[in-house]
Amino acid sequence: MGIELAGPKVLLEGCAYASSKRRSYTAEYRVEAAHRVIDSGRTISEVARELGIEAGC
């Protein structure tokens, strides 16, 4: 895809203290999540809730 985005990693990594519960996501899923934020103008928190992902601590 040629576009490098920092947002998906931040969006999908979760909290450091919850490492035992951390899920892993494919690069494609991370890019799709980032594009949901970028293309829709919604916040990371809104998109994270929609995807069932904790946006931060």
C-alpha positions as CSV (number, residue, x, y, z in Angstrom):
1,M,0.0,0.0,0.0
2,G,2.9,2.4,0.3
3,I,1.4,4.5,3.1
4,E,3.1,4.3,6.5
5,L,0.8,5.2,9.4
6,A,1.8,5.5,13.1
7,G,-1.8,5.7,14.2
8,P,-2.9,2.0,13.9
9,K,-0.1,0.8,16.3
10,V,-1.1,3.4,18.9
11,L,-4.8,2.6,18.4
12,L,-4.4,-1.2,18.7
13,E,-1.7,-1.8,21.2
14,G,-3.7,-1.3,24.4
15,C,-2.3,-0.7,27.9
16,A,1.1,-1.8,29.0
17,Y,-0.2,-3.1,32.3
18,A,-2.7,-5.3,30.5
19,S,-0.1,-7.2,28.5
20,S,-1.5,-10.6,29.6
21,K,-4.7,-9.6,27.8
22,R,-3.1,-8.0,24.7
23,R,-4.5,-9.1,21.4
24,S,-2.4,-9.1,18.2
25,Y,-3.7,-7.6,15.0
26,T,-2.6,-8.0,11.4
27,A,-1.0,-5.1,9.5
28,E,-4.0,-5.0,7.3
29,Y,-6.4,-4.7,10.2
30,R,-4.3,-1.9,11.7
31,V,-4.3,0.0,8.4
32,E,-8.1,-0.4,8.1
33,A,-8.6,0.9,11.7
34,A,-6.4,3.9,10.9
35,H,-8.3,4.7,7.8
36,R,-11.6,4.6,9.6
37,V,-10.3,7.4,11.8
38,I,-8.7,9.4,8.9
39,D,-11.5,9.0,6.4
40,S,-14.4,9.5,8.8
41,G,-13.1,12.4,10.8
42,R,-14.1,10.5,14.0
43,T,-11.8,10.3,17.0
44,I,-9.6,7.3,17.8
45,S,-11.7,6.6,20.8
46,E,-14.9,6.5,18.8
47,V,-13.5,4.1,16.3
48,A,-11.9,2.0,19.0
49,R,-15.2,1.6,20.7
50,E,-16.8,0.7,17.4
51,L,-14.2,-2.0,16.9
52,G,-14.3,-3.2,20.5
53,I,-10.8,-2.1,21.2
54,E,-9.6,-0.1,24.3
55,A,-8.2,3.1,22.9
56,G,-6.0,3.9,26.0
57,C,-5.6,3.9,29.7
